[in-house]
């Protein structure tokens, strides 16, 4: 099997490294993470999404959830 080189952002590279298992190449990590994930699987997963939810609405728009009134 041949190989190809792809360019990814530093952020994505860091995320892949954090998902990397011991003695696993980054290519093997990518393959493990995407293996078997088809458009049909995505559509099935999308059925479970709360499309009315937004991070901005659930936070104070800074990405940080504000403390509740009880705290």
C-alpha positions, 0 to 999 in steps of 0.5 A: 500500500502506498502513502500520501502526505496531507497537511493539517492545522496545528490544532488538528495535529494536536488533537490527533496526537492526544488521541494517539495510542502508545505505539500507534502512528498518526496514520493509524490513529486517523484510520481508527478514528474514521474507520467505518464512519460513513455518510449514513452513520453521520445521518444516523448520528445527526438524528440524535442532535439537538439542533436548537442547541447552540454553544452561544446560547448555553454560555455567556457567548465566551464559551464558558458556562456561567455559574448557576444562581444556586452557586 
